[in-house]
Amino acid sequence: MTLTPDTKLGPYEIVALIGAGGMGEVYRARDARLGRDVAVKVLPTSFAADPERLRRFEQEARAVAALSHPNILALHDIGQHDRAPFLVSDIGGVFADPPLVTRDGASFAFDYRLRLSDLYTVTGIQ
């Protein structure tokens, strides 16, 4: 489901498409209530058609919302638009980082290792 600029999902007004893939589309949006930019990830409508998948999506969203860590984007909201589930998070991560070509290889590798270490700590993966 491709959204156009100015489409409204509750208080979120779509500004531009950031990226798309097999797990949905990510948009830059404006939160009209708080006056800030956010990322809105709209998942495929097939998620809403499968009750078990939708239940897992909501369960995972609650789990992510409970986390607070500098390397994890804060999750602010979830909802549905035309039967397509969506997530609202900080606009950050790869969308806020400078392009990789401006970073030296050593600092990128160190940053990447830190993020992986944090991910392993949070998820319990060894």
C-alpha positions, -999 to 999 in steps of 0.1 A, spaced: 0 0 0 17 31 -12 7 63 6 10 98 -9 22 130 8 -5 146 29 -23 113 36 -33 112 72 -31 83 95 -48 97 126 -25 126 138 3 116 114 6 133 81 27 115 55 56 137 41 76 113 20 84 77 13 118 68 29 121 31 18 102 0 9 108 -37 12 92 -71 18 81 -61 53 63 -29 43 70 7 36 86 34 58 75 70 56 86 103 71 55 118 87 46 148 108 30 142 142 4 170 142 -2 167 180 34 171 191 49 189 161 77 165 154 88 143 126 84 105 130 89 74 110 57 54 101 62 19 90 31 5 72 30 -33 71 14 -53 43 -24 -58 46 -17 -96 48 -7 -90 84 -43 -78 92 -58 -108 73 -40 -133 96 -52 -130 132 -22 -148 146 3 -126 128 -16 -95 139 -15 -108 175 22 -114 173 28 -79 158 9 -63 186 28 -84 212 61 -75 197 52 -38 196 44 -38 233 77 -55 240 97 -30 219 78 -1 235 90 -13 270 126 -10 259 147 21 264 182 20 249 202 45 228 205 20 199 168 11 198 143 35 182 115 44 206 81 31 195 54 57 201 22 43 186 6 15 166 -26 15 146 -43 5 114 -50 24 82 -72 7 56 -66 -26 73 -28 -22 71 -11 -22 105 14 6 111 41 15 137 52 50 147 88 55 159 115 81 162 130 90 129 165 79 135 189 50 129 199 47 93 176 76 84 194 100 107 230 88 103 253 105 79 259 86 46 284 57 51 308 73 25 315 101 49 325 78 78 359 61 80 359 23 81 372 19 116 346 41 132 318 24 112 331 -11 122 333 -1 159 298 15 159 284 -16 141 300 -40 168 286 -18 196 251 -20 181 254 -58 176 266 -62 212 236 -41 224 212 -62 203 226 -94 217 223 -81 253 187 -70 248 176 -102 230 197 -127 250 214 -140 218 249 -153 225 
